[in-house]
Amino acid sequence: MENTSSDKKLLLRGQKEKSAVLTFGRFQPPTVGHQKLVDKVMSVSKKLGADAFIFPSRSQDKKKNPLSPKDKVKWMKKFFPKANIVDNDSVKTIFDAIKSLTSKGYSNITVVVGSDRVPEFKKTITPYLQHDDPQKSLNVDKFQVVSAGERDPDATGVEGMSASKMRDAAERNSFNEFLDGIPSNVSDRFASELFDLLRKNMGIRESLEPEVPLDTMKTILVVSNSSKNDTTKKMLEIADEMGHKPVFIKSTTAYLGEYKEGEITIENIDGNGKDVTIDPKNSIVFVRGSARKTSSGKALVEGLDEYDINMVNRPDAMNLADNKYATFIAFDKKKIDTPRTALITNEASIPRSLEKIGKKFPVIVKTLYGAEGIGVVKVDSEDSFKSVVQSLRKSGQDILVQEMIDIDGDIRTIVFEGKIIGSIKRKKVEGDFRTNKALGAKSVPYRLSEREKKFVLKIAESSGASYVGVDHAVSGGKLYAIEVNTSPGSGADRYMNYENNKPVEGEKRYINGKELIEKVLTCAMEMKPQVRALSMGKIEKVMVENQTVKARIDSGNSSHSVIDARDLKIEGKMVEFTFNGKKYKKKIVEYVNIHVGSGVREDRPVVEMNFKIGGKTFKDARFSLSDRSENIYPVLLGNRFMEQNNVVVHTNKIFMHDTDDGVKKDIAKDFTDRYKEKKEEYSISDLEGRPETTKKRKRMTPGQMDEIASEFFS
């Protein structure tokens, strides 16, 4: 062996040769069988006083090497935390591994392999230990190959476990068999990640054909700060298994892009510049609680809610649930029993808050916003209460105080649009008063009584959320609503299973977290399209067939929307008319019979026209045609339109969707001019009692008179 001068000096001083024990393998994937190999390397190195090294190969292909080197090292470090896993791109063979060690001064090399490979390694490596060709020589003084122990491929235990068996289990989608090859120190959740990655990298698909017809496939978007969160991961996996398209949206990086031709683009969904384009009407968005912890995440969720897309859950419902005092008010309005609660806004409100909850200790002090039991304190005396409140208020927190009820735990029920899916009872954490799983609370399946089912469903309805975890408790025979969670987890081992709001009997009476989420997604597929409430003033600027006009939103008794149509000519199923000076020819889709006053009714043709208000477009909105020359506004939006499109009318506001001063002045001038015109026309001075005046007055409907009066005098 050729030593450097420095190495020779070290040896001359009596220092031992540097020794290394190593193994080299594919680890595709690492298994409990490899644990035996790694343990042997560690024990031999300890016996020889040598350093230990585990070298994984760098090969990757779909069949035998599905894991990338980076992923393989990641899982090996998880599986074998005490081992020295070497991540070196240049080490592609056992020869590269030995050379990398000799370059660092190691001259005593021991290689550990399975018993069936000892002869192969000896025969292959020995000729190169001190080869005549310096380029081929390994420059090793001492070398040996040690067996890691016998391996029996037909055995069922550790001795028989191999990476090929693990890959085979993954290919057959047998996770239980796959688990047999996972070291005991590795959680099922982590094993599941490896299982899924292997299947993905091996190019395995659940089936050649989707489980649902193409025309019913949906895009399932899960908005969260991490794709590794337990429930987020389950949602994405199950959506894929059901034959739908799962898309993870990273809330801390994604933002809304272009809306074009009925499709939304969401940009930078993974933090690496990846975009996705979706059809809102064929998509469902699941919003996890973590998505709303940042301003950018809130903006993304609020932005998505502006479109006709099913949101689970919508921001307004999540805002209510996040605010514990708003939730208490909602419960109180619905006469739902809940622990007495008071809000502390300043020092002066501290004594009053205690009075409101009965001034009986202990009490519970909470921050207004919080989750998983964080920011919840039990206080045993008034002195402690003041101290805790003052401390929390110094940190800028809004505070709630709540009476404490005597319970041994609470009940969590998962509800989706009035359907009970599962329920558990969460016992108090030992030595604590809280029941949050994140704090270590244990849970068991729980069968709701009929009284509890009604109570839970009433709470769920009051939340305004589609998908909710309802927490309630029983104390002294009385039911109490504790809170609602609009981003419930699925981490319990078992839930009581429900169908048609009745507990399932027999073998299927319990479900696990994955089965729970599968039921949630099934319910989501059956959701009716959500229509976002559109707020309007009583007068709005609208666009009809690309013409901008002013419309009155009728909050009275009219049912049909009307446009000012002049010079009507009906020919069969078609009608020609002039609207706002422009001629149109449209198909008549129906007729409506309208009472125009004095017992007179008339049939009006109805046509479909494109209509836009407040940035929202309504294709083929229906309008009846009528001469509205006697009315101030050329467009009247009726109750039917408002009901179908969830329109909320603010009768105290005239203009909400365009605050341009020029428009306001234009409207004001229009009011004034038309009022003066009508006032002249119907003046009660010198025209009082004349036949032509009486005739004109009779022609005016109460609605027309109301338009003039309400707009002028409001």
Summary of the structure (lengths in Angstrom):
residues: 714
radius of gyration: 36.9
end to end distance: 102.6
largest distance: 133.2
contacts: 2168
relative contact order: 0.06
helix: 34%
strand: 29%
